Amino acid sequence: MPESSFDPARRRAYFRANLRLIGGLLAIWAVVSFGCGILLAPWLDQWMLPGTTIPLGFWFAQQGSIIVFCLLIVVYVVGMNRLDRRFGVSEGD
């Protein structure tokens, strides 16, 4: 769809949907990295990562938040592709 035929109301809706997606993913990242990795780490340390002797709070602080961040990147790519198709601005195949 040419840029000029994308009316202002539709642009705002697309931008809001994009911000909702980004905001949700950032909230998840903040909870996992700051919440589980720092604030809740002592409480989470009472449990071990399944199959290991690694405390869960330590794991979130060292590895978990990085893994979740990488997964959130994948979720963002998939979500934006769906959003682009829904609003007719996909780059095509």
C-alpha positions as CSV (number, residue, x, y, z in Angstrom):
1,M,0.0,0.0,0.0
2,P,1.5,3.4,-0.9
3,E,2.4,5.6,2.0
4,S,0.0,8.4,0.8
5,S,-3.1,6.1,0.9
6,F,-2.5,5.2,4.5
7,D,-4.9,7.7,6.2
8,P,-4.0,9.4,9.5
9,A,-6.5,7.5,11.6
10,R,-5.1,4.2,10.4
11,R,-1.6,5.4,11.0
12,R,-2.5,6.3,14.6
13,A,-4.1,2.9,15.1
14,Y,-1.0,1.2,13.7
15,F,1.3,3.3,15.9
16,R,-0.8,2.6,19.0
17,A,-0.8,-1.2,18.3
18,N,3.0,-1.0,17.8
19,L,3.4,0.8,21.2
20,R,1.2,-1.7,23.0
21,L,3.3,-4.5,21.7
22,I,6.6,-2.8,22.6
23,G,5.2,-1.7,26.0
24,G,4.0,-5.2,26.9
25,L,7.3,-6.8,25.9
26,L,9.3,-4.2,27.8
27,A,7.1,-4.8,30.9
28,I,7.8,-8.6,30.7
29,W,11.5,-7.9,30.3
30,A,11.5,-5.5,33.3
31,V,9.7,-8.1,35.5
32,V,12.1,-10.9,34.5
33,S,15.4,-8.9,34.6
34,F,14.8,-6.5,37.4
35,G,12.1,-8.3,39.3
36,C,13.3,-12.0,39.2
37,G,17.0,-11.2,38.7
38,I,17.3,-8.6,41.5
39,L,14.3,-7.9,43.7
40,L,13.0,-11.5,44.0
41,A,16.3,-13.3,43.6
42,P,16.7,-14.1,47.4
43,W,13.2,-15.5,47.5
44,L,13.7,-17.5,44.3
45,D,16.9,-18.9,45.6
46,Q,15.0,-21.3,47.8
47,W,14.3,-23.3,44.6
48,M,16.8,-24.9,42.3
49,L,16.7,-24.9,38.5
50,P,15.2,-28.2,37.6
51,G,17.8,-30.9,37.1
52,T,20.7,-28.8,38.6
53,T,21.9,-27.4,41.9
54,I,21.7,-23.8,40.6
55,P,19.5,-21.5,42.7
56,L,16.7,-20.1,40.6
57,G,17.3,-16.4,41.5
58,F,20.9,-16.7,40.6
59,W,20.0,-18.3,37.3
60,F,17.6,-15.5,36.4
61,A,20.2,-12.9,37.2
62,Q,22.9,-14.6,35.2
63,Q,21.2,-16.3,32.3
64,G,17.4,-16.2,32.5
65,S,17.0,-12.5,31.7
66,I,19.2,-12.8,28.7
67,I,17.3,-15.8,27.4
68,V,14.0,-14.1,27.9
69,F,15.3,-11.0,26.2
70,C,16.3,-13.1,23.1
71,L,12.9,-14.8,23.1
72,L,11.2,-11.4,23.3
73,I,13.0,-10.3,20.2
74,V,11.5,-13.3,18.4
75,V,8.1,-12.5,19.7
76,Y,8.5,-8.9,18.6
77,V,9.4,-9.9,15.1
78,V,6.5,-12.3,14.8
79,G,4.1,-9.7,16.3
80,M,5.3,-6.9,14.0
81,N,4.9,-9.1,11.0
82,R,1.3,-9.9,12.0
83,L,0.7,-6.2,12.7
84,D,2.1,-5.2,9.3
85,R,-0.1,-7.7,7.5
86,R,-3.2,-6.6,9.5
87,F,-2.7,-3.0,8.6
88,G,-1.6,-3.8,5.0
89,V,2.0,-2.4,5.3
90,S,3.9,-5.7,5.1
91,E,7.0,-5.8,2.9
92,G,5.7,-8.8,1.0
93,D,7.3,-12.2,0.4
